[in-house]
Amino acid sequence: MRKIWMLAMVFALPAGAAAQSDLELAEFYYNEGSYEQAKLYLDQLWKKNKTKKVFDMYYASLLAVNDFESAEKLVKSRMRNKNTRATAYVELGQLYLHFDREIEAREAFAEALQRLEPGKNKALALANAFLDLNELDLALEVYEKAKELGTRDLEYQLVDLQGRRGNYPGMIDASLELLHLKPTYLRNIQNSFNRNLRIQDNPELGELLRSKLLGAAKEFPEDTIFPELLVWYFKQSLDFASAFVHAKSLDLRFNESGERLIELAQMSSKNGDTETAAACYQFVSSKGPDNPYFFTARCQSLRVLMQPLLDSTPPSMEEIARLAERYRTTLRDLGIRTETATLAKELAHVEAFYLQNPAAAIERLETILAIPSLYNRTAAVSKLELGDVLVFTDEIWDASLLFSQVELDFKDDPLGHEAKFRNARISYFAGDFDWAQSQLDALKASTSKLISNDAIDLSLLITDNYAMDTIIEPMWLYAQADLLASQHRYDDARVKLDSLVTTWPGHALEDEVLMQLAQMALAENQVDTAVVLLQEIVDLHFDDILADDALFQLAQLRQEWFNQPEVALPLYEQLLFEFPGSLHAIEARRRFRLLRGEEDQG
């Protein structure tokens, strides 16, 4: 029907509009793949509408219907234009190749070279035409002839072409020679190396580049471009320690403020090299308090070392205590002020929850909150931390007041949502499960993706295990044990959990009890016990909500604590196969690929 309608419209249109309609019909048939019908319109259109759009459709249609003579005539018609004559011969050669006329194609390509005129734009146009056909040797001939004709500034194009042709040593040599003469080409050369060498996939080419870069830096010690490129190379190779050496040298040479070291530190930390990140920050902080990055660097040098310690399973309390002392020294040197408030808050967290000194943590957090002109968000985060410490010391209602303040001050903000969650958790600890669930439901309705995994987990815990019958004591016992565990009163927590399991054997909370016992065992460095408990969840509660968590933790422990990658590998595979929707799936896939020796694809 659409075709009939369009044809009817042609007869209804005046002459001027008919040409436009012919173009629309040609496009319609062309897009439908009806090349014979499209050609009928394009035969006439090309006579009066010699645009690139019409040419491309007409040429493709002629090739599709194997009309060699018309296609040849069409391409040759472009040779009348002096500006496109050389590239038209390349198109003609391409046409001959399409119809298996190799000899004629080579003659056309030779004629294209013969027609090359001086000028960089003309050389680029003709070389790119050959590159589109993957005729790399002919593109090289174009550049060489262009140089003979007096065309200049083609060095980068020649460098890149050497890479495309697989002449990597020649490409690198030409690149370094170009950079010696024209350092402004640094970004172009980096892009060319990325495109052609792919050093992460081809370590032998990376080693070739490294040795030539070191040689160039030694040969031209006055050139700063080669240390710059070495820093870039080591970043690409993820060798951040070597990048640090050259970045520091450049910083000293130019008397910089440390910006390049801060950037390198961030990149190192993101890729797990916390030692190099800390070294970068320490170097910048050594420039003194007048440096604009001083406070950032001094604080970050500790932060990048502490976080991996806290994230380890189980954490090393001795190392945490040693690093905490460095925190205290830094805060004594710098004072607790706006610039160091976050560092002080982090130390308070460690003192309360790892070093069992909540009194020191409370005093430190109250000192932070007394800082004049403290940023509102820093104050709010510090209040949340103080509330957590008060929960730790069993002052849950004082904690609730702090959480309520933050919730009111940041009502439609993630900080307010976090405060609301913590208040819901207090209601849960106190046994008011209905109120806790209503707060969690409100959070889920208003924040969608912003709600934390902790809030989702608590909501599922209450939904799955409360009001399933008229007996609320099991849930109440579990909540009490959960509070005791959060206060590190592990023996008291175990008494509550044992009472729950003994009094209500086979209760739906059994997998949560096992997980809580496993987490407490890890906190007390009883890793073998934790493994047994996690394995029990996987084996006996595989259809419960904690099964994927247990499986992932088991795999982590086998990989990192026991150094048994061969045992961890099938556990990650099991998680991906049985729990594809798990929150751990992305990280499990990454670890699975790494253990199999595959490239890390995220």
Secondary structure, DSSP 8 states (H G I E B T S, - for coil): -HHHHHHHHHHHS-HHHHHHHHHHHHHHHHHHT-HHHHHHHHHHHHHH---HHHHHHHHHHHHHTT-HHHHHHHHHHGGGSGGGHHHHHHHHHHHHHHTT-HHHHHHHHHHHHHT--SSHHHHHHHHHHHHHTT-HHHHHHHHHHHHHTT----HHHHHHHHHHTT-HHHHHHHHHHHHHH-GGGHHHHHHHHHHHT-TTT-HHHHHHHHHHHHHHHHH-TT-SHHHHHHHHHHHHTT-HHHHHHHHHHHHHHHT--SHHHHHHHHHHHHTT-HHHHHHHHHHHHTT-TTSTTHHHHHHHHHHHHHHHHHHSSS--HHHHHHHHHHHHHHHHHH-SSGGGHHHHHHHHHHHHHTSS-HHHHHHHHHHHHTSTT--HHHHHHHHHHHHHHHHHTT-HHHHHHHHHHHHHHTTTSHHHHHHHHHHHHHHHHTT-HHHHHHHHHHHHHHHGGGS-HHHHHHHHHHHHHSSSSS--HHHHHHHHHHHHHHTT-HHHHHHHHHHHHHHSTT-TTHHHHHHHHHHHHHHTT-HHHHHHHHHHHHHH-TTSTTHHHHHHHHHHIIIIIS--HHHHHHHHHHHHHH-TT-TTHHHHHHHHHHHTT-----
